[in-house]
Amino acid sequence: MNAVHGSSVAPGLLEIDDLHVAIGGVPILRGVSLQVENGTSLGIVGESGSGKSMTLRAVTRLLPKNATVSGRVTVSGRDVLAMDAAALRRYRRSVGMVFQDPRSAVNPIHPVGSFLLERAKDSNADLRAARERAVATLRRMRISDPEARMAQYPFELSGGLLQRVMIASVLMERPALLLADEPTTALDVTTQADVLALTDELRRESGTAMIFVSHDLDLATAICDRIAVMYGGQVLEEGPAAEIASTPKHPYTRALLASRPDLDRRLPEIRVIDGAPRAASDAGPGCPFASRCPVALDRCAQLPPPATAGDHSVRCHRIAEVDAGILDAELPLRVVAS
Ligand SMILES: Nc1ncnc2c1ncn2[C@@H]1O[C@H](COP(=O)(O)OP(=O)(O)OP(=O)(O)O)[C@@H](O)[C@H]1O
């Protein structure tokens, strides 16, 4: 499923360049640079508090009032940070957004059909055509008996079904960009996989690019073209999903992979990385992972700039040794259960 589309030469649909966000003077994002090309998907992965959601919020300027922002965010060449209120409203309407809890995004007192029709009408004034389009989209999302579903209220639908309705309604408008923040975290594992596979299928059909935020590296590598690994408000590694999954380089990415549950062995426990994640607000100029990193050196007190090989970049002083396999014992990709 992983494929890298587009050319690294063509300008991206979305360009984030040296983005800094502070809230009430507390640094949250510390120089995030990312690119998403038309029709491709980027997974942003990291532990809680690493700045994934804040990055998405900065893309739509949905930040707290006391936030200060610097850097550049451009979408199709338009400078998002410089938009006036009217331009920002238009721009936000053009971006699809899906959040963790579908119930928070729908009005509980209206049937789901009214919500879908509202969206279908935006691009088609004819009510009958809008209804047909809404029903077809539900069917495409493999929702059985879509006409009956249209008359149901949100509480009558399971979380998985309601999230599928939400995603269908967002993709119906064929946005150039879909922002999905942990869209399946509230669902059980099997439903998660189904919903994500369908989302990916539909977004590819409509040529929609996606940023998929998740703490689950496996899930993100399964559906995204590229992966950015964030920690402490910074991107520590970025590259093609298949490469990140097979040859992760940053010690933090390796720790994330090693700490996932071992499904092959059906071990129920989830292993965690030793130590607590560090918030961007606590980090100095050094690598934010240094205090938990098994191979940290004194020089990790300064985070190096990204070292790029092909289209895979990593911020780590020990990258040459990682590449040479010298640190494999200290940075295992599988932790053997004791
Ligand atoms: N409204 C806010 N005011 C102040 N700090 C905030 C606010 N929202 C988030 N933060 C802080 O910003 C940092 C990044 O938060 P963010 O929500 O982007 O993390 P995340 O990686 O998405 O985590 P999670 O997976 O838990 O959602 C955290 O340290 C968080 O405490």
Ligand as a Chemical Component Dictionary entry (heavy atoms), coordinates in Angstrom:
data_LIG
# 
_chem_comp.id                   LIG 
_chem_comp.type                 NON-POLYMER 
_chem_comp.pdbx_formal_charge   0 
_chem_comp.three_letter_code    LIG 
# 
loop_
_chem_comp_atom.comp_id 
_chem_comp_atom.atom_id 
_chem_comp_atom.alt_atom_id 
_chem_comp_atom.type_symbol 
_chem_comp_atom.charge 
_chem_comp_atom.model_Cartn_x 
_chem_comp_atom.model_Cartn_y 
_chem_comp_atom.model_Cartn_z 
_chem_comp_atom.pdbx_ordinal 
LIG N1  N1  N 0 -4.259 25.036 24.811 1  
LIG C1  C1  C 0 -3.026 24.738 25.239 2  
LIG N2  N2  N 0 -2.370 25.571 26.083 3  
LIG C2  C2  C 0 -1.120 25.293 26.506 4  
LIG N3  N3  N 0 -0.420 24.210 26.134 5  
LIG C3  C3  C 0 -1.016 23.343 25.315 6  
LIG C4  C4  C 0 -2.338 23.557 24.809 7  
LIG N4  N4  N 0 -2.666 22.525 24.001 8  
LIG C5  C5  C 0 -1.590 21.702 23.991 9  
LIG N5  N5  N 0 -0.602 22.189 24.772 10 
LIG C6  C6  C 0 0.718  21.592 24.990 11 
LIG O1  O1  O 0 1.371  21.506 23.747 12 
LIG C7  C7  C 0 2.181  20.344 23.677 13 
LIG C8  C8  C 0 1.881  19.600 22.389 14 
LIG O2  O2  O 0 0.527  19.180 22.431 15 
LIG P1  P1  P 0 -0.144 18.380 21.235 16 
LIG O3  O3  O 0 -1.595 18.263 21.570 17 
LIG O4  O4  O 0 0.223  18.970 19.946 18 
LIG O5  O5  O 0 0.559  16.977 21.396 19 
LIG P2  P2  P 0 0.223  15.628 20.639 20 
LIG O6  O6  O 0 1.509  15.110 20.141 21 
LIG O7  O7  O 0 -0.863 15.835 19.647 22 
LIG O8  O8  O 0 -0.273 14.735 21.836 23 
LIG P3  P3  P 0 -1.577 13.796 21.956 24 
LIG O9  O9  O 0 -1.222 12.530 21.235 25 
LIG O10 O10 O 0 -1.705 13.597 23.439 26 
LIG O11 O11 O 0 -2.720 14.545 21.357 27 
LIG C9  C9  C 0 1.892  19.534 24.941 28 
LIG O12 O12 O 0 2.956  19.721 25.835 29 
LIG C10 C10 C 0 0.611  20.151 25.459 30 
LIG O13 O13 O 0 0.589  20.089 26.869 31 
# 
loop_
_chem_comp_bond.comp_id 
_chem_comp_bond.atom_id_1 
_chem_comp_bond.atom_id_2 
_chem_comp_bond.value_order 
_chem_comp_bond.pdbx_ordinal 
LIG N1  C1  SING 1  
LIG C1  N2  SING 2  
LIG C1  C4  DOUB 3  
LIG N2  C2  DOUB 4  
LIG C2  N3  SING 5  
LIG N3  C3  DOUB 6  
LIG C3  C4  SING 7  
LIG C3  N5  SING 8  
LIG C4  N4  SING 9  
LIG N4  C5  DOUB 10 
LIG C5  N5  SING 11 
LIG N5  C6  SING 12 
LIG C6  O1  SING 13 
LIG C6  C10 SING 14 
LIG O1  C7  SING 15 
LIG C7  C8  SING 16 
LIG C7  C9  SING 17 
LIG C8  O2  SING 18 
LIG O2  P1  SING 19 
LIG P1  O3  DOUB 20 
LIG P1  O4  SING 21 
LIG P1  O5  SING 22 
LIG O5  P2  SING 23 
LIG P2  O6  DOUB 24 
LIG P2  O7  SING 25 
LIG P2  O8  SING 26 
LIG O8  P3  SING 27 
LIG P3  O9  DOUB 28 
LIG P3  O10 SING 29 
LIG P3  O11 SING 30 
LIG C9  O12 SING 31 
LIG C9  C10 SING 32 
LIG C10 O13 SING 33 
# 
